[in-house]
Amino acid sequence: MGIGLLAGAWVVGYGTSIGELAVMGAITGIPLGAVQAFLLRGRVARSWMWAAAMPPLWALGWTVTAAGVGVDSQYAVFGAFGAITFMALSGVLLDRLRAATPSPQHVPPTATA
């Protein structure tokens, strides 16, 4: 998150307008999504969808934050409205990805003579 946040804040010149927050959130979501998708591979179907969804979800989280948080203070994380929005939508996505994941076939151990 630190790498993405640093890059995003630098790109928007540490601005706090709605558009700047959306860009900063999207850039923050790029490395996060990539690393998380790497860690999710083999656990969920199409983990690449997770990586693709993180930039827009982070952008939305930061945008929603502007509704209730003093973003001029340049907090490193979004407020409760943004966090709830992000968590709800990413939770639905993770649930869908897990539902699409075939369950591992249980193979009983073979008996040795």
FENMOUR-V988103 format. One record per backbone hydrogen bond with DSSP energy under -0.5 kcal/mol. NH is the residue of the N-H (numbers start at 1). CO is the residue of the C=O. Records with the same first field share a line. If there is no record, write none. Layout:
NH=CO  CO
This chain:
5=1
6=2
7=3
8=4
9=5
10=6
11=7
12=8
13=10
14=9
15=12
21=17
22=18
23=19
24=20
25=21
26=22
27=23
28=24
29=25
30=26  27
31=27
32=28
33=29
34=30
35=31
36=32
37=33
38=34
39=35
40=36
41=37
42=44
43=40
44=40
45=97
47=44
49=46
50=46  47
51=47
52=48
53=49
54=50
55=51
56=52
57=53
58=54
59=55
60=56
61=57
62=58
63=59
64=60
65=61
66=62  63
67=64
68=65
69=65
71=69
73=70
74=71
83=79
84=80
85=81
86=82
87=83
88=84
89=85
90=86
91=87
92=88
93=89
94=90
95=91
96=92
97=93
98=94
99=95
100=96
101=98
102=100
107=105
108=106
